[in-house]
Amino acid sequence: MPTISSFYGILIMMFWKDHNPPHFHVKYGEYEALIGINDFSVIQGWLPPKAMALVAEWASIHHNELVENWDRGIKDLSFNKIEPLK
């Protein structure tokens, strides 16, 4: 699973041809979650509140890039890297 961004120990990843709804995968230490691209809700898993807040902030800044990467993944194209949260 390609890592498209990482910051503060948080890894953001996507799979090619993944199932709907559009989402990305997050790993933070021992925690994992699937986060919806459209509303940044937790679809599956759990993240500590501080990590979730950072992920939501990053995702809101890069929403269009996430949508573009989701579309690329459905077409089996390589993902673009996305700038980390600074």
N, C-alpha and C positions, 0 to 999 in steps of 0.2 A: 504494500500500500504506500504510494508516494506521499512524502511529507511536502506540503505546499507552503507551510510557514511554521516558524517556531519562535517563541518568546517566553521569557521568565520560566523556563522549564516545561512549557506547554507545547505539545506537538499537534499540529493541525494536518489532517490527512484526508485523502479522498480515494475511492476505488473507481476503477473503470467499470462502466455499465452497471452501476449499483442500482438497487431498488428504490422506488419512490416511497415517501416524498423526498424531494431534493434535500440533501443533508451533507454534513461533513463529520468526520470522526475526530475526537479529541482524546489525547492521552496526557495525563498529568500525574507523574509518579505511579502510584498503584491504581489510580482512578481512570475510568474510561467513560465516554459518553458519545452519543450521536446527537448532533444539534441541527435543527431544521434551518435551512437557508432562508426561508421566507419570513419566519417569525422568531428565530433564535431560541425556540423552545427545546427542551430536552426530550428527545424521542425515546431514548433508552439510556440507561446508566445513570451516573451521578458524578458531579464535580463539587469540590468544596466551594462555598459561596464566593470567596475572593477570586478563585480561579474562574468560576463561571462569569463573574462580573467582567474580568479581563477579556474573556472569550467573547462575550456579548458586545463589549466596546469595540474590539477588533473587527468582529463580524459586521457591525453596523457601519463602520468606516469602509469596509471592503465588500459590501453586499454585491455590487455589480460584478466585481471580479470573481466572487464565489459563484454567482449565476453563470457567468461565462465558463468557468472551470467545470461546473456541473454539465453544461451543454457539450463541452469538449470531451468529457468522460463518457457521455452517452454515445458519442460518435467514435469512441475508442482512440481519441487523439491524446497527445501528451498534455499534462496540466501545466499551467503557468505558475511560477512561484509568486507568492503574494508577500508584500512587505510586512515585517513583524510590527507589533505594537511597540511604540517607543515611549 
